[in-house]
Amino acid sequence: MLTSIYLKKGNFPSFILMISINPRHVDVNVHPSKLEVKFDDEQGIYNFVRAVVKHSLAKFNLIPEVEIEPTGEIKLRPSSNLIEKPTQQKQQFSLDLLTSTFPEAIIGTRVEKDIKKIEKISKEIQSEISQTVDKTDTSTEGISFMQIHNKYIIAQIKTGIMIIDQHVAHERILYERALDSLNSNTPFTQQLLFPQTIELTPADMAIVKELKDYLEALGFDLRIFGKNTVILYGVPPEVKQGSEKTILQEIIELYKENSNVEPNLSARENLAKAFACKTAIKAGNKLTLEEIQVLIDQLFLTRNPYVCPHGRPIIIKISIEELDKRFGRT
């Protein structure tokens, strides 16, 4: 569950999880030795716990720092200036707060009745993510940016240099924007001058039918015609002209891959991930200074500017101390 939020693939944290829930919604008789239990609404529990974890980790500055070993090996380690240190205090969360900050935390009504009884989160956790970001290191005001190899953006900050991966930065922006569109159902569509016809396989057509309402909420204006044909009349503004058919097919393909990797992923979050990945700026795209500035400004307005929807880091820092060490100044 956590791997897809903040950790790279193959990394698994250890944890103890305690959930308070009405016993009527738990079946303890699914295993003869009582080693397993079954929830009434497993997807709802999964979504809620996932949102709690995201909300808790959002209090920290999660930008990793680069450390260069004497052998030349490069290691990433957690930031040395975490905004808030974890405590032993038990935290409790309300559904309303979580869904306002993380719309993907919307869950089934059966579990919702029990969760609404949980006490509201403390005032310090209710503060917006923007109030917890390390302003000295992430504020973009007065900072000059430089693009290298049409892939990474470098900027001088107070404690060293900051490097941003332009693709995953844009992916994070589009992912959160897609989730907001899916939950508010307020699409913005760019109409095509000439409708485009797309032939799909029966399996892909089944997915389009399943996701039709969600696709329309993102801004796709499409009609199902015949057995395996889709006519595209409009697309979201993020889709580049001339790539409409390809983007839709790539989104469907990535949606299928995500379903295999994360079977508990909700349809709306899966679609948001696929949409963001396929419409984001690519490595190799040259950006103007104005485009770089807009990208960075939008990144730091997101709820989580540190990692992409797939868990890859968006930003890394190299401290001035590390640079001094490599040039023999220590």
Phi and psi in degrees as GROMACS dihedral restraints (atoms count N, CA, C in turn):
[ dihedral_restraints ]
;  ai    aj    ak    al  type     phi  dphi    fc
    3     4     5     6     1   -72.6    20    10
    4     5     6     7     1   -26.2    20    10
    6     7     8     9     1   -58.4    20    10
    7     8     9    10     1   -38.4    20    10
    9    10    11    12     1   -78.5    20    10
   10    11    12    13     1    -7.0    20    10
   12    13    14    15     1   -99.0    20    10
   13    14    15    16     1   -55.0    20    10
   15    16    17    18     1  -130.7    20    10
   16    17    18    19     1    -9.4    20    10
   18    19    20    21     1  -114.5    20    10
   19    20    21    22     1   150.7    20    10
   21    22    23    24     1   -69.4    20    10
   22    23    24    25     1   158.9    20    10
   24    25    26    27     1   -60.3    20    10
   25    26    27    28     1   137.1    20    10
   27    28    29    30     1    95.7    20    10
   28    29    30    31     1    -9.4    20    10
   30    31    32    33     1  -100.3    20    10
   31    32    33    34     1   130.1    20    10
   33    34    35    36     1  -133.0    20    10
   34    35    36    37     1   117.0    20    10
   36    37    38    39     1   -78.9    20    10
   37    38    39    40     1   157.8    20    10
   39    40    41    42     1  -100.7    20    10
   40    41    42    43     1   146.4    20    10
   42    43    44    45     1  -162.0    20    10
   43    44    45    46     1   162.2    20    10
   45    46    47    48     1  -118.6    20    10
   46    47    48    49     1   127.2    20    10
   48    49    50    51     1  -119.6    20    10
   49    50    51    52     1   127.1    20    10
   51    52    53    54     1  -118.4    20    10
   52    53    54    55     1   124.3    20    10
   54    55    56    57     1  -119.8    20    10
   55    56    57    58     1   127.1    20    10
   57    58    59    60     1   -98.8    20    10
   58    59    60    61     1   125.0    20    10
   60    61    62    63     1  -152.8    20    10
   61    62    63    64     1   151.8    20    10
   63    64    65    66     1   -58.0    20    10
   64    65    66    67     1   124.4    20    10
   66    67    68    69     1   -56.6    20    10
   67    68    69    70     1   -22.1    20    10
   69    70    71    72     1   -65.5    20    10
   70    71    72    73     1   -19.5    20    10
   72    73    74    75     1   -99.5    20    10
   73    74    75    76     1    13.0    20    10
   75    76    77    78     1  -128.4    20    10
   76    77    78    79     1   131.0    20    10
   78    79    80    81     1  -103.9    20    10
   79    80    81    82     1   113.0    20    10
   81    82    83    84     1   -96.4    20    10
   82    83    84    85     1     5.1    20    10
   84    85    86    87     1  -105.0    20    10
   85    86    87    88     1    18.0    20    10
   87    88    89    90     1   -80.9    20    10
   88    89    90    91     1   -15.0    20    10
   90    91    92    93     1  -128.1    20    10
   91    92    93    94     1   133.0    20    10
   93    94    95    96     1   -60.0    20    10
   94    95    96    97     1   -30.2    20    10
   96    97    98    99     1  -100.6    20    10
   97    98    99   100     1    12.0    20    10
   99   100   101   102     1    58.7    20    10
  100   101   102   103     1    33.8    20    10
  102   103   104   105     1   -86.5    20    10
  103   104   105   106     1   -12.5    20    10
  105   106   107   108     1  -136.1    20    10
  106   107   108   109     1   152.8    20    10
  108   109   110   111     1  -129.7    20    10
  109   110   111   112     1   161.2    20    10
  111   112   113   114     1  -126.5    20    10
  112   113   114   115     1   130.6    20    10
  114   115   116   117     1   -88.9    20    10
  115   116   117   118     1   150.8    20    10
  117   118   119   120     1   -58.0    20    10
  118   119   120   121     1   -45.5    20    10
  120   121   122   123     1  -126.1    20    10
  121   122   123   124     1    83.2    20    10
  123   124   125   126     1   -63.4    20    10
  124   125   126   127     1   -40.4    20    10
  126   127   128   129     1   -64.3    20    10
  127   128   129   130     1   -37.6    20    10
  129   130   131   132     1   -64.9    20    10
  130   131   132   133     1   -43.2    20    10
  132   133   134   135     1   -62.6    20    10
  133   134   135   136     1   -44.6    20    10
  135   136   137   138     1   -58.4    20    10
  136   137   138   139     1   -48.6    20    10
  138   139   140   141     1   -63.0    20    10
  139   140   141   142     1   -39.8    20    10
  141   142   143   144     1   -68.4    20    10
  142   143   144   145     1   -47.1    20    10
  144   145   146   147     1   -62.1    20    10
  145   146   147   148     1   -41.2    20    10
  147   148   149   150     1   -61.0    20    10
  148   149   150   151     1   -41.8    20    10
  150   151   152   153     1   -68.6    20    10
  151   152   153   154     1   -37.1    20    10
  153   154   155   156     1   -61.3    20    10
  154   155   156   157     1   -44.2    20    10
  156   157   158   159     1   -62.4    20    10
  157   158   159   160     1   -46.5    20    10
  159   160   161   162     1   -60.5    20    10
  160   161   162   163     1   -41.6    20    10
  162   163   164   165     1   -66.6    20    10
  163   164   165   166     1   -38.5    20    10
  165   166   167   168     1   -68.5    20    10
  166   167   168   169     1   -46.1    20    10
  168   169   170   171     1   -70.3    20    10
  169   170   171   172     1   -20.8    20    10
  171   172   173   174     1   -67.4    20    10
  172   173   174   175     1   -11.4    20    10
  174   175   176   177     1   -77.7    20    10
  175   176   177   178     1    -9.4    20    10
  177   178   179   180     1  -108.5    20    10
  178   179   180   181     1   152.9    20    10
  180   181   182   183     1   -80.7    20    10
  181   182   183   184     1   106.4    20    10
  183   184   185   186     1  -100.9    20    10
  184   185   186   187     1    20.2    20    10
  186   187   188   189     1   -75.7    20    10
  187   188   189   190     1   116.6    20    10
  189   190   191   192     1   -74.3    20    10
  190   191   192   193     1   152.9    20    10
  192   193   194   195     1  -106.3    20    10
  193   194   195   196     1   143.5    20    10
  195   196   197   198     1   -87.0    20    10
  196   197   198   199     1   132.1    20    10
  198   199   200   201     1  -123.4    20    10
  199   200   201   202     1   125.2    20    10
  201   202   203   204     1  -102.5    20    10
  202   203   204   205     1   116.7    20    10
  204   205   206   207     1   -73.0    20    10
  205   206   207   208     1   158.9    20    10
  207   208   209   210     1   -56.8    20    10
  208   209   210   211     1   -27.6    20    10
  210   211   212   213     1   -75.6    20    10
  211   212   213   214     1    -8.7    20    10
  213   214   215   216     1    97.7    20    10
  214   215   216   217     1    -7.3    20    10
  216   217   218   219     1   -69.4    20    10
  217   218   219   220     1   136.3    20    10
  219   220   221   222     1  -103.1    20    10
  220   221   222   223     1   129.9    20    10
  222   223   224   225     1  -123.8    20    10
  223   224   225   226     1   146.5    20    10
  225   226   227   228     1  -102.7    20    10
  226   227   228   229     1   132.7    20    10
  228   229   230   231     1  -131.6    20    10
  229   230   231   232     1   158.7    20    10
  231   232   233   234     1   -58.6    20    10
  232   233   234   235     1   152.6    20    10
  234   235   236   237     1   -59.1    20    10
  235   236   237   238     1   140.4    20    10
  237   238   239   240     1   -80.7    20    10
  238   239   240   241     1    -9.1    20    10
  240   241   242   243     1  -120.5    20    10
  241   242   243   244     1    59.8    20    10
  243   244   245   246     1   -58.1    20    10
  244   245   246   247     1   140.4    20    10
  246   247   248   249     1   -68.1    20    10
  247   248   249   250     1   -39.9    20    10
  249   250   251   252     1  -140.2    20    10
  250   251   252   253     1   131.7    20    10
  252   253   254   255     1   -87.0    20    10
  253   254   255   256     1   142.3    20    10
  255   256   257   258     1   -65.3    20    10
  256   257   258   259     1   148.3    20    10
  258   259   260   261     1  -122.9    20    10
  259   260   261   262     1   171.9    20    10
  261   262   263   264     1   -81.2    20    10
  262   263   264   265     1    -8.5    20    10
  264   265   266   267     1   -65.3    20    10
  265   266   267   268     1   133.5    20    10
  267   268   269   270     1   -76.9    20    10
  268   269   270   271     1   130.9    20    10
  270   271   272   273     1  -104.7    20    10
  271   272   273   274     1   143.7    20    10
  273   274   275   276     1  -124.4    20    10
  274   275   276   277     1   149.8    20    10
  276   277   278   279     1  -128.6    20    10
  277   278   279   280     1   146.5    20    10
  279   280   281   282     1  -103.5    20    10
  280   281   282   283     1   147.7    20    10
  282   283   284   285     1   -62.4    20    10
  283   284   285   286     1   -42.0    20    10
  285   286   287   288     1   -60.8    20    10
  286   287   288   289     1   -43.3    20    10
  288   289   290   291     1   -65.8    20    10
  289   290   291   292     1   -43.0    20    10
  291   292   293   294     1   -66.2    20    10
  292   293   294   295     1   -42.5    20    10
  294   295   296   297     1   -72.2    20    10
  295   296   297   298     1   -24.6    20    10
  297   298   299   300     1   -74.5    20    10
  298   299   300   301     1   -32.6    20    10
  300   301   302   303     1   -88.7    20    10
  301   302   303   304     1   -37.8    20    10
  303   304   305   306     1  -126.7    20    10
  304   305   306   307     1    90.3    20    10
  306   307   308   309     1   -55.6    20    10
  307   308   309   310     1   -25.1    20    10
  309   310   311   312     1   -70.5    20    10
  310   311   312   313     1    -2.6    20    10
  312   313   314   315     1   -83.8    20    10
  313   314   315   316     1     1.8    20    10
  315   316   317   318     1   -59.3    20    10
  316   317   318   319     1   131.4    20    10
  318   319   320   321     1  -133.5    20    10
  319   320   321   322     1  -179.6    20    10
  321   322   323   324     1   -66.9    20    10
  322   323   324   325     1   153.1    20    10
  324   325   326   327     1   -71.7    20    10
  325   326   327   328     1   -26.0    20    10
  327   328   329   330     1   -65.6    20    10
  328   329   330   331     1   -45.3    20    10
  330   331   332   333     1   -74.9    20    10
  331   332   333   334     1   -31.2    20    10
  333   334   335   336     1   -58.0    20    10
  334   335   336   337     1   -36.9    20    10
  336   337   338   339     1   -60.9    20    10
  337   338   339   340     1   -37.2    20    10
  339   340   341   342     1   -76.9    20    10
  340   341   342   343     1   -40.3    20    10
  342   343   344   345     1   -67.3    20    10
  343   344   345   346     1   -32.2    20    10
  345   346   347   348     1   -65.1    20    10
  346   347   348   349     1   -15.6    20    10
  348   349   350   351     1   -81.0    20    10
  349   350   351   352     1   -13.7    20    10
  351   352   353   354     1   -69.1    20    10
  352   353   354   355     1   144.1    20    10
  354   355   356   357     1   -63.7    20    10
  355   356   357   358     1   152.3    20    10
  357   358   359   360     1   -70.9    20    10
  358   359   360   361     1   151.2    20    10
  360   361   362   363     1   -66.6    20    10
  361   362   363   364     1   155.2    20    10
  363   364   365   366     1   -66.4    20    10
  364   365   366   367     1   159.6    20    10
  366   367   368   369     1   -60.6    20    10
  367   368   369   370     1   -36.7    20    10
  369   370   371   372     1   -65.8    20    10
  370   371   372   373     1   -28.8    20    10
  372   373   374   375     1   -84.9    20    10
  373   374   375   376     1   -19.4    20    10
  375   376   377   378     1   -73.6    20    10
  376   377   378   379     1   -16.8    20    10
  378   379   380   381     1   -61.5    20    10
  379   380   381   382     1   149.2    20    10
  381   382   383   384     1   -68.5    20    10
  382   383   384   385     1   154.7    20    10
  384   385   386   387     1   -59.7    20    10
  385   386   387   388     1   -32.0    20    10
  387   388   389   390     1   -64.6    20    10
  388   389   390   391     1   -24.1    20    10
  390   391   392   393     1   -81.0    20    10
  391   392   393   394     1   -14.6    20    10
  393   394   395   396     1  -103.3    20    10
  394   395   396   397     1    -7.2    20    10
  396   397   398   399     1   -70.5    20    10
  397   398   399   400     1   141.2    20    10
  399   400   401   402     1   -67.9    20    10
  400   401   402   403     1    97.8    20    10
  402   403   404   405     1   -62.3    20    10
  403   404   405   406     1   -32.2    20    10
  405   406   407   408     1   -69.7    20    10
  406   407   408   409     1   -23.0    20    10
  408   409   410   411     1  -106.1    20    10
  409   410   411   412     1   -20.7    20    10
  411   412   413   414     1  -119.7    20    10
  412   413   414   415     1    -7.9    20    10
  414   415   416   417     1   -65.2    20    10
  415   416   417   418     1   135.3    20    10
  417   418   419   420     1   -96.7    20    10
  418   419   420   421     1     0.0    20    10
  420   421   422   423     1   -67.1    20    10
  421   422   423   424     1   124.6    20    10
  423   424   425   426     1    76.9    20    10
  424   425   426   427     1     8.6    20    10
  426   427   428   429     1   -97.5    20    10
  427   428   429   430     1   136.6    20    10
  429   430   431   432     1   -97.2    20    10
  430   431   432   433     1   135.5    20    10
  432   433   434   435     1  -112.1    20    10
  433   434   435   436     1   152.6    20    10
  435   436   437   438     1  -138.7    20    10
  436   437   438   439     1   132.8    20    10
  438   439   440   441     1   -92.9    20    10
  439   440   441   442     1   133.1    20    10
  441   442   443   444     1  -121.6    20    10
  442   443   444   445     1   138.0    20    10
  444   445   446   447     1    54.0    20    10
  445   446   447   448     1    24.7    20    10
  447   448   449   450     1    50.8    20    10
  448   449   450   451     1    35.5    20    10
  450   451   452   453     1  -140.2    20    10
  451   452   453   454     1   -41.8    20    10
  453   454   455   456     1  -121.0    20    10
  454   455   456   457     1   151.5    20    10
  456   457   458   459     1  -116.1    20    10
  457   458   459   460     1   128.2    20    10
  459   460   461   462     1  -115.1    20    10
  460   461   462   463     1   139.8    20    10
  462   463   464   465     1  -143.3    20    10
  463   464   465   466     1   145.7    20    10
  465   466   467   468     1   -81.0    20    10
  466   467   468   469     1   131.2    20    10
  468   469   470   471     1  -123.0    20    10
  469   470   471   472     1   177.7    20    10
  471   472   473   474     1   -60.5    20    10
  472   473   474   475     1   -36.7    20    10
  474   475   476   477     1  -102.1    20    10
  475   476   477   478     1     7.2    20    10
  477   478   479   480     1   154.1    20    10
  478   479   480   481     1  -130.0    20    10
  480   481   482   483     1  -128.8    20    10
  481   482   483   484     1   150.0    20    10
  483   484   485   486     1  -116.3    20    10
  484   485   486   487     1   133.0    20    10
  486   487   488   489     1  -120.3    20    10
  487   488   489   490     1   129.6    20    10
  489   490   491   492     1  -121.3    20    10
  490   491   492   493     1   132.5    20    10
  492   493   494   495     1   -82.9    20    10
  493   494   495   496     1   113.1    20    10
  495   496   497   498     1   -63.8    20    10
  496   497   498   499     1   -34.7    20    10
  498   499   500   501     1   -67.2    20    10
  499   500   501   502     1   -51.7    20    10
  501   502   503   504     1   -72.8    20    10
  502   503   504   505     1   -25.6    20    10
  504   505   506   507     1   -63.7    20    10
  505   506   507   508     1   -47.4    20    10
  507   508   509   510     1   -67.4    20    10
  508   509   510   511     1   -34.0    20    10
  510   511   512   513     1   -61.6    20    10
  511   512   513   514     1   -43.5    20    10
  513   514   515   516     1   -61.3    20    10
  514   515   516   517     1   -42.9    20    10
  516   517   518   519     1   -61.0    20    10
  517   518   519   520     1   -49.1    20    10
  519   520   521   522     1   -69.0    20    10
  520   521   522   523     1   -33.4    20    10
  522   523   524   525     1   -62.0    20    10
  523   524   525   526     1   -48.7    20    10
  525   526   527   528     1   -68.3    20    10
  526   527   528   529     1   -36.1    20    10
  528   529   530   531     1   -65.1    20    10
  529   530   531   532     1   -39.5    20    10
  531   532   533   534     1   -65.3    20    10
  532   533   534   535     1   -43.0    20    10
  534   535   536   537     1   -60.9    20    10
  535   536   537   538     1   -41.9    20    10
  537   538   539   540     1   -62.5    20    10
  538   539   540   541     1   -41.7    20    10
  540   541   542   543     1   -65.4    20    10
  541   542   543   544     1   -40.3    20    10
  543   544   545   546     1   -66.9    20    10
  544   545   546   547     1   -34.3    20    10
  546   547   548   549     1   -85.1    20    10
  547   548   549   550     1   -28.2    20    10
  549   550   551   552     1   -93.5    20    10
  550   551   552   553     1   -18.2    20    10
  552   553   554   555     1    54.2    20    10
  553   554   555   556     1    48.3    20    10
  555   556   557   558     1  -123.6    20    10
  556   557   558   559     1    74.8    20    10
  558   559   560   561     1   -74.5    20    10
  559   560   561   562     1   154.4    20    10
  561   562   563   564     1  -121.8    20    10
  562   563   564   565     1   121.2    20    10
  564   565   566   567     1  -116.4    20    10
  565   566   567   568     1   137.2    20    10
  567   568   569   570     1  -101.3    20    10
  568   569   570   571     1   110.1    20    10
  570   571   572   573     1   -70.7    20    10
  571   572   573   574     1   141.0    20    10
  573   574   575   576     1   -85.2    20    10
  574   575   576   577     1   143.2    20    10
  576   577   578   579     1   -65.2    20    10
  577   578   579   580     1   -40.0    20    10
  579   580   581   582     1  -126.8    20    10
  580   581   582   583     1   120.1    20    10
  582   583   584   585     1   -56.1    20    10
  583   584   585   586     1   146.8    20    10
  585   586   587   588     1  -114.6    20    10
  586   587   588   589     1   137.3    20    10
  588   589   590   591     1  -100.7    20    10
  589   590   591   592     1   130.8    20    10
  591   592   593   594     1  -123.3    20    10
  592   593   594   595     1   125.3    20    10
  594   595   596   597     1   -94.1    20    10
  595   596   597   598     1   126.6    20    10
  597   598   599   600     1  -118.6    20    10
  598   599   600   601     1   160.4    20    10
  600   601   602   603     1   -74.1    20    10
  601   602   603   604     1   159.5    20    10
  603   604   605   606     1   -55.5    20    10
  604   605   606   607     1   -38.2    20    10
  606   607   608   609     1   -66.3    20    10
  607   608   609   610     1   -42.8    20    10
  609   610   611   612     1   -69.6    20    10
  610   611   612   613     1   -34.7    20    10
  612   613   614   615     1   -65.0    20    10
  613   614   615   616     1   -36.0    20    10
  615   616   617   618     1   -63.1    20    10
  616   617   618   619     1   -38.4    20    10
  618   619   620   621     1   -68.0    20    10
  619   620   621   622     1   -42.0    20    10
  621   622   623   624     1   -60.2    20    10
  622   623   624   625     1   -42.4    20    10
  624   625   626   627     1   -63.5    20    10
  625   626   627   628     1   -40.1    20    10
  627   628   629   630     1   -66.5    20    10
  628   629   630   631     1   -36.2    20    10
  630   631   632   633     1  -101.6    20    10
  631   632   633   634     1     6.9    20    10
  633   634   635   636     1   -53.2    20    10
  634   635   636   637     1   -46.9    20    10
  636   637   638   639     1   -64.4    20    10
  637   638   639   640     1   -40.2    20    10
  639   640   641   642     1   -68.0    20    10
  640   641   642   643     1   -41.3    20    10
  642   643   644   645     1   -61.1    20    10
  643   644   645   646     1   -40.8    20    10
  645   646   647   648     1   -67.4    20    10
  646   647   648   649     1   -34.7    20    10
  648   649   650   651     1   -66.1    20    10
  649   650   651   652     1   -27.6    20    10
  651   652   653   654     1   -77.9    20    10
  652   653   654   655     1   -20.3    20    10
  654   655   656   657     1   122.2    20    10
  655   656   657   658     1     1.8    20    10
  657   658   659   660     1   -80.5    20    10
  658   659   660   661     1   125.0    20    10
  660   661   662   663     1  -104.4    20    10
  661   662   663   664     1   103.2    20    10
  663   664   665   666     1  -135.9    20    10
  664   665   666   667     1   156.0    20    10
  666   667   668   669     1  -129.5    20    10
  667   668   669   670     1   138.6    20    10
  669   670   671   672     1   -87.1    20    10
  670   671   672   673     1   124.5    20    10
  672   673   674   675     1  -127.6    20    10
  673   674   675   676     1   118.8    20    10
  675   676   677   678     1    74.1    20    10
  676   677   678   679     1  -157.3    20    10
  678   679   680   681     1   -79.6    20    10
  679   680   681   682     1   -48.1    20    10
  681   682   683   684     1  -132.6    20    10
  682   683   684   685     1    32.5    20    10
  684   685   686   687     1  -121.0    20    10
  685   686   687   688     1   136.7    20    10
  687   688   689   690     1  -122.2    20    10
  688   689   690   691     1   132.7    20    10
  690   691   692   693     1  -106.0    20    10
  691   692   693   694     1   123.6    20    10
  693   694   695   696     1  -100.0    20    10
  694   695   696   697     1   119.4    20    10
  696   697   698   699     1  -103.9    20    10
  697   698   699   700     1   -23.5    20    10
  699   700   701   702     1  -159.2    20    10
  700   701   702   703     1   159.1    20    10
  702   703   704   705     1  -138.4    20    10
  703   704   705   706     1   162.7    20    10
  705   706   707   708     1   -62.4    20    10
  706   707   708   709     1   154.0    20    10
  708   709   710   711     1   -64.6    20    10
  709   710   711   712     1   -18.5    20    10
  711   712   713   714     1   -73.0    20    10
  712   713   714   715     1   -17.8    20    10
  714   715   716   717     1   -80.7    20    10
  715   716   717   718     1   122.9    20    10
  717   718   719   720     1   -70.9    20    10
  718   719   720   721     1   145.3    20    10
  720   721   722   723     1   -61.3    20    10
  721   722   723   724     1   132.7    20    10
  723   724   725   726     1    95.2    20    10
  724   725   726   727     1   -10.6    20    10
  726   727   728   729     1  -114.7    20    10
  727   728   729   730     1    15.0    20    10
  729   730   731   732     1   -59.2    20    10
  730   731   732   733     1   -50.0    20    10
  732   733   734   735     1   -64.4    20    10
  733   734   735   736     1   -44.5    20    10
  735   736   737   738     1   -62.9    20    10
  736   737   738   739     1   -43.3    20    10
  738   739   740   741     1   -63.0    20    10
  739   740   741   742     1   -44.9    20    10
  741   742   743   744     1   -61.8    20    10
  742   743   744   745     1   -42.8    20    10
  744   745   746   747     1   -66.4    20    10
  745   746   747   748     1   -38.9    20    10
  747   748   749   750     1   -68.2    20    10
  748   749   750   751     1   -36.2    20    10
  750   751   752   753     1   -62.9    20    10
  751   752   753   754     1   -43.7    20    10
  753   754   755   756     1   -62.8    20    10
  754   755   756   757     1   -42.8    20    10
  756   757   758   759     1   -64.0    20    10
  757   758   759   760     1   -44.1    20    10
  759   760   761   762     1   -69.6    20    10
  760   761   762   763     1   -33.0    20    10
  762   763   764   765     1   -59.0    20    10
  763   764   765   766     1   -42.0    20    10
  765   766   767   768     1   -65.5    20    10
  766   767   768   769     1   -42.0    20    10
  768   769   770   771     1   -63.1    20    10
  769   770   771   772     1   -43.8    20    10
  771   772   773   774     1   -61.1    20    10
  772   773   774   775     1   -37.5    20    10
  774   775   776   777     1   -63.2    20    10
  775   776   777   778     1   -35.2    20    10
  777   778   779   780     1   -73.4    20    10
  778   779   780   781     1   -37.8    20    10
  780   781   782   783     1   -76.7    20    10
  781   782   783   784     1   -41.5    20    10
  783   784   785   786     1  -126.1    20    10
  784   785   786   787     1    83.3    20    10
  786   787   788   789     1   -63.8    20    10
  787   788   789   790     1   -22.7    20    10
  789   790   791   792     1   -87.0    20    10
  790   791   792   793     1    -1.7    20    10
  792   793   794   795     1   -67.9    20    10
  793   794   795   796     1   132.3    20    10
  795   796   797   798     1   -68.4    20    10
  796   797   798   799     1   156.1    20    10
  798   799   800   801     1   -60.9    20    10
  799   800   801   802     1   -41.7    20    10
  801   802   803   804     1   -68.0    20    10
  802   803   804   805     1   -39.9    20    10
  804   805   806   807     1   -71.7    20    10
  805   806   807   808     1   -37.4    20    10
  807   808   809   810     1   -60.2    20    10
  808   809   810   811     1   -46.6    20    10
  810   811   812   813     1   -65.0    20    10
  811   812   813   814     1   -40.1    20    10
  813   814   815   816     1   -61.8    20    10
  814   815   816   817     1   -40.7    20    10
  816   817   818   819     1   -63.5    20    10
  817   818   819   820     1   -47.7    20    10
  819   820   821   822     1   -64.0    20    10
  820   821   822   823     1   -42.9    20    10
  822   823   824   825     1   -62.4    20    10
  823   824   825   826     1   -46.8    20    10
  825   826   827   828     1   -62.6    20    10
  826   827   828   829     1   -42.8    20    10
  828   829   830   831     1   -63.9    20    10
  829   830   831   832     1   -42.6    20    10
  831   832   833   834     1   -83.8    20    10
  832   833   834   835     1   -17.2    20    10
  834   835   836   837     1  -106.7    20    10
  835   836   837   838     1    -4.7    20    10
  837   838   839   840     1   -74.0    20    10
  838   839   840   841     1   159.1    20    10
  840   841   842   843     1   -54.3    20    10
  841   842   843   844     1   139.5    20    10
  843   844   845   846     1   -98.9    20    10
  844   845   846   847     1   156.5    20    10
  846   847   848   849     1   -62.3    20    10
  847   848   849   850     1   129.3    20    10
  849   850   851   852     1   108.2    20    10
  850   851   852   853     1   -14.4    20    10
  852   853   854   855     1   -80.6    20    10
  853   854   855   856     1   121.8    20    10
  855   856   857   858     1   -78.8    20    10
  856   857   858   859     1   134.4    20    10
  858   859   860   861     1  -115.5    20    10
  859   860   861   862     1   145.7    20    10
  861   862   863   864     1   -78.4    20    10
  862   863   864   865     1   166.5    20    10
  864   865   866   867     1   -60.6    20    10
  865   866   867   868     1   -37.4    20    10
  867   868   869   870     1   -65.4    20    10
  868   869   870   871     1   -41.8    20    10
  870   871   872   873     1   -65.3    20    10
  871   872   873   874     1   -38.8    20    10
  873   874   875   876     1   -62.7    20    10
  874   875   876   877     1   -45.5    20    10
  876   877   878   879     1   -61.8    20    10
  877   878   879   880     1   -44.0    20    10
  879   880   881   882     1   -63.0    20    10
  880   881   882   883     1   -42.9    20    10
  882   883   884   885     1   -60.0    20    10
  883   884   885   886     1   -46.5    20    10
  885   886   887   888     1   -67.0    20    10
  886   887   888   889     1   -43.4    20    10
  888   889   890   891     1   -60.2    20    10
  889   890   891   892     1   -43.7    20    10
  891   892   893   894     1   -67.7    20    10
  892   893   894   895     1   -34.8    20    10
  894   895   896   897     1   -60.2    20    10
  895   896   897   898     1   -46.4    20    10
  897   898   899   900     1   -79.6    20    10
  898   899   900   901     1     1.9    20    10
  900   901   902   903     1   -95.7    20    10
  901   902   903   904     1    -6.0    20    10
  903   904   905   906     1   -76.6    20    10
  904   905   906   907     1   165.8    20    10
  906   907   908   909     1   -72.7    20    10
  907   908   909   910     1   -24.7    20    10
  909   910   911   912     1  -146.3    20    10
  910   911   912   913     1    90.5    20    10
  912   913   914   915     1   -83.9    20    10
  913   914   915   916     1     9.3    20    10
  915   916   917   918     1   -96.6    20    10
  916   917   918   919     1   -34.9    20    10
  918   919   920   921     1  -133.4    20    10
  919   920   921   922     1   152.0    20    10
  921   922   923   924     1   -79.4    20    10
  922   923   924   925     1   170.3    20    10
  924   925   926   927     1   -58.8    20    10
  925   926   927   928     1   -18.6    20    10
  927   928   929   930     1   -98.5    20    10
  928   929   930   931     1     2.6    20    10
  930   931   932   933     1    97.1    20    10
  931   932   933   934     1     0.7    20    10
  933   934   935   936     1   -80.7    20    10
  934   935   936   937     1   145.5    20    10
  936   937   938   939     1   -67.7    20    10
  937   938   939   940     1   141.4    20    10
  939   940   941   942     1   -93.0    20    10
  940   941   942   943     1   -37.1    20    10
  942   943   944   945     1  -127.9    20    10
  943   944   945   946     1   140.1    20    10
  945   946   947   948     1  -129.8    20    10
  946   947   948   949     1   156.2    20    10
  948   949   950   951     1  -122.4    20    10
  949   950   951   952     1   144.5    20    10
  951   952   953   954     1  -117.0    20    10
  952   953   954   955     1   117.4    20    10
  954   955   956   957     1   -72.6    20    10
  955   956   957   958     1   157.0    20    10
  957   958   959   960     1   -65.1    20    10
  958   959   960   961     1   -30.6    20    10
  960   961   962   963     1   -63.7    20    10
  961   962   963   964     1   -40.9    20    10
  963   964   965   966     1   -66.2    20    10
  964   965   966   967     1   -40.2    20    10
  966   967   968   969     1   -65.0    20    10
  967   968   969   970     1   -43.3    20    10
  969   970   971   972     1   -60.1    20    10
  970   971   972   973     1   -41.0    20    10
  972   973   974   975     1   -62.9    20    10
  973   974   975   976     1   -42.3    20    10
  975   976   977   978     1   -68.9    20    10
  976   977   978   979     1   -25.7    20    10
  978   979   980   981     1  -100.2    20    10
  979   980   981   982     1    14.9    20    10
  981   982   983   984     1    70.3    20    10
  982   983   984   985     1    27.4    20    10
  984   985   986   987     1   -93.4    20    10
  985   986   987   988     1    -1.1    20    10
